[in-house]
């Protein structure tokens, strides 16, 4: 599951976790835990969405434990999307 299918899976992860931030961003403690390969809470969050198969969740856990920056990237993409959506919503309500 490498290449474009992994990229698509990461995009789905970003979208699924986008709502976790509500414009707050990521703090250093959270990033440090991820970089230490503490990814269980994120895999559990994805499990609750019902969007991922057991095989995909096991794959993501393995990949993120080996390469935690992949999870950081997915979370940053999700936080960015959340901020964009919040900005659009604020402009819509101001109009």
Backbone torsions as a table, in degrees:
resi	resn	phi	psi	omega
1	UNK	NA	53.9	-179.7
2	UNK	-106.5	176.5	175.4
3	UNK	71.6	-134.3	-173.0
4	UNK	-65.4	-32.3	178.3
5	UNK	-69.6	-33.4	175.8
6	UNK	-68.9	-39.8	178.1
7	UNK	-61.4	-43.0	177.9
8	UNK	-63.6	-40.7	178.4
9	UNK	-64.0	-43.1	178.2
10	UNK	-62.8	-37.9	178.0
11	UNK	-64.5	-40.0	177.4
12	UNK	-65.7	-39.3	176.4
13	UNK	-60.2	-47.3	180.0
14	UNK	-58.2	-45.2	180.0
15	UNK	-65.7	-41.2	-178.8
16	UNK	-65.9	-33.4	-177.3
17	UNK	-95.1	-3.4	-177.7
18	UNK	-53.8	-43.0	-177.7
19	UNK	-68.7	-10.8	-179.7
20	UNK	-70.0	-15.2	-169.7
21	UNK	-106.1	-35.9	-178.2
22	UNK	43.9	44.7	176.4
23	UNK	79.5	3.3	-177.0
24	UNK	-79.0	-28.8	-176.9
25	UNK	81.7	-171.0	-176.7
26	UNK	-113.1	131.5	178.5
27	UNK	-91.6	164.1	-176.1
28	UNK	-62.3	-37.3	179.6
29	UNK	-61.6	-43.3	178.7
30	UNK	-62.4	-46.9	179.5
31	UNK	-62.6	-39.3	177.8
32	UNK	-62.5	-43.1	179.0
33	UNK	-61.6	-42.0	179.2
34	UNK	-65.0	-44.8	-178.2
35	UNK	-65.1	-19.2	174.0
36	UNK	-88.8	11.1	177.5
37	UNK	70.7	25.1	173.5
38	UNK	-87.9	85.7	-172.4
39	UNK	-110.8	-1.0	-174.8
40	UNK	-56.8	-43.3	-177.6
41	UNK	-62.0	-32.4	-179.3
42	UNK	-76.7	-37.5	176.2
43	UNK	-64.8	-41.5	178.0
44	UNK	-62.3	-41.4	177.8
45	UNK	-59.7	-43.1	179.4
46	UNK	-67.0	-36.0	178.8
47	UNK	-59.8	-40.0	-179.2
48	UNK	-66.3	-22.8	-178.8
49	UNK	-71.5	-25.9	-177.0
50	UNK	75.7	8.9	-177.3
51	UNK	-88.8	-13.4	-171.3
52	UNK	-122.4	143.3	175.9
53	UNK	-77.8	165.3	176.2
54	UNK	-59.8	-38.5	179.5
55	UNK	-64.4	-43.3	178.6
56	UNK	-64.5	-40.9	179.0
57	UNK	-64.8	-41.5	177.6
58	UNK	-64.3	-40.5	177.9
59	UNK	-63.0	-47.2	-179.9
60	UNK	-61.4	-44.6	178.6
61	UNK	-57.0	-47.5	-178.9
62	UNK	-63.2	-46.8	-180.0
63	UNK	-62.6	-44.7	-177.3
64	UNK	-70.4	-32.6	176.4
65	UNK	-68.5	-36.5	178.9
66	UNK	-79.5	-32.5	-175.6
67	UNK	-137.7	72.7	-174.2
68	UNK	-58.3	-24.7	-179.9
69	UNK	-63.5	-23.3	176.5
70	UNK	-65.0	-39.2	176.6
71	UNK	-69.1	-42.2	177.9
72	UNK	-57.0	-45.0	179.3
73	UNK	-61.5	-45.2	179.1
74	UNK	-61.7	-41.1	179.6
75	UNK	-68.4	-41.4	178.1
76	UNK	-63.3	-40.1	175.9
77	UNK	-62.1	-41.9	178.2
78	UNK	-65.2	-41.2	178.4
79	UNK	-64.8	-39.0	178.2
80	UNK	-63.6	-45.2	177.9
81	UNK	-61.6	-41.9	178.9
82	UNK	-60.9	-43.2	178.9
83	UNK	-64.6	-41.1	178.1
84	UNK	-63.1	-44.7	179.2
85	UNK	-63.4	-40.2	177.9
86	UNK	-64.0	-40.4	179.0
87	UNK	-65.1	-43.2	177.9
88	UNK	-62.5	-43.0	-179.8
89	UNK	-63.3	-42.9	-179.6
90	UNK	-63.5	-41.3	178.9
91	UNK	-66.4	-37.2	180.0
92	UNK	-64.8	-43.1	-179.1
93	UNK	-72.0	-27.8	179.0
94	UNK	-75.4	-24.1	-177.2
95	UNK	-76.3	NA	NA
